[in-house]
Amino acid sequence: MTRARKKIGTCCICGKKGNLSFEHVPPRSAFNNHPVFVANIKELIGNWDGELRSIKGKVHQLGAGDYTLCEKCNNDTGAWYGNAFADWAYQAFRVLTFARGEPSLYYSFRVFPLRVIKQIVCMFFSSNGPGFRTVHPELVKFVLDREARHLKPSIRIYTYYNLAPVSRQSGVASLLNVERRQGYTFSEIAYLPLGYLMTLDSEVPDKRPIDISFFADYLYDDRKEFSLKLPVLPVYTYFPADYRNRDQVLAEGEENRNRRKRRTN
C-alpha cells in the first residue's frame, strides 16, 4: 500500500534521524482525506499569469502533507491533538455553511483550546522543515509535552476563514511594506475551512486575522466555549499573506501590463 512507504530523514519535531511517516497538514480527519494537486513552485513563479490554469506539479494521493515526522511524533501528536483539531475545523465549516460563506457575526465554538493550538504548531513544524526546531526549541517542548502551556510573547498565532478551492503553505517568510517601512516575519498554512498565520517576533502582516494565541494558556483537559468573529479572506495566489481575490489579482495584472507598455512606447 502507498501508506506503507518510508522516507529516511530528520523528524521535524524531535530531530531524530530515521524513517519518516506521512504527516497530513492539516490532519486527515480535518477535510484532508482525498488526493490533492501540488503545483511546482518554480512553474508557478515562471509561468503563473493570475489564472487558475493547468500547470506542472504532482498529485499527492494521501492528501496535503509530506514525510516529515517520525512514527512516534506522528502517532503521539495525532492521538493527543488530532481529534480536537478536527472538531474545531468541522465547527468552522458548519459556520460557513450556515452563513452561506458570508459570516458576519460572532459564532460560538466549543473546543479544547490547548489541543487545537498544539496541533496548529505541529503543522507549522512540518511546513517549515527540520531546521525550524533548532531555532524554536521551546515549541518542541510545547508539543511533545501535552501538558505544557503558554507561548512566548514573540510567537503569535492567528486564524481566519478560508473558502478558497486551493490551499497554500509557506515556511518562514519575510515581507517588507515599503510604504509603512515595516518588515514582517511569519509562516502561513491555508486549507479549507481555516487559514493560520504564525508570526515570529513580528507584527502580523494583515490586521484582519484573529489572534488565538490565548488558546495556549488553558489546560489540556479544559474544554471552553468562545464567541469568535473571524474574517473570510481570499486565498487565490501562492504568495503568503496575500488576500487579494481573483478580480483584484487580474485587475492589478492588467494594470501592470499597461504600465509596462506605456513605458516602452
Sequence and secondary structure as in RCSB ss.txt:
>XXXX:A:sequence
MTRARKKIGTCCICGKKGNLSFEHVPPRSAFNNHPVFVANIKELIGNWDGELRSIKGKVHQLGAGDYTLCEKCNN
DTGAWYGNAFADWAYQAFRVLTFARGEPSLYYSFRVFPLRVIKQIVCMFFSSNGPGFRTVHPELVKFVLDREARH
LKPSIRIYTYYNLAPVSRQSGVASLLNVERRQGYTFSEIAYLPLGYLMTLDSEVPDKRPIDISFFADYLYDDRKE
FSLKLPVLPVYTYFPADYRNRDQVLAEGEENRNRRKRRTN
>XXXX:A:secstr
 GGG  EEEE TTT  EEEEEEEESS TTTT  S EEEE HHHHHHH  SS     EEEETT SEEEEE HHHHH
HHIIIIIHHHHHHHHHHHHHHHHTTT   S EEEEE HHHHHHHHHHHHHHHH THHHHH HHHHHHHHSTT   
  TTEEEEEEE   SS EEEEEEEEEETTTTEEEEEEEEEETTEEEEEEESS  SSS SEE GGGGGS TT  EE
EEE   B    SSSTT    HHHHHHHHHHHHHHHHHHH 
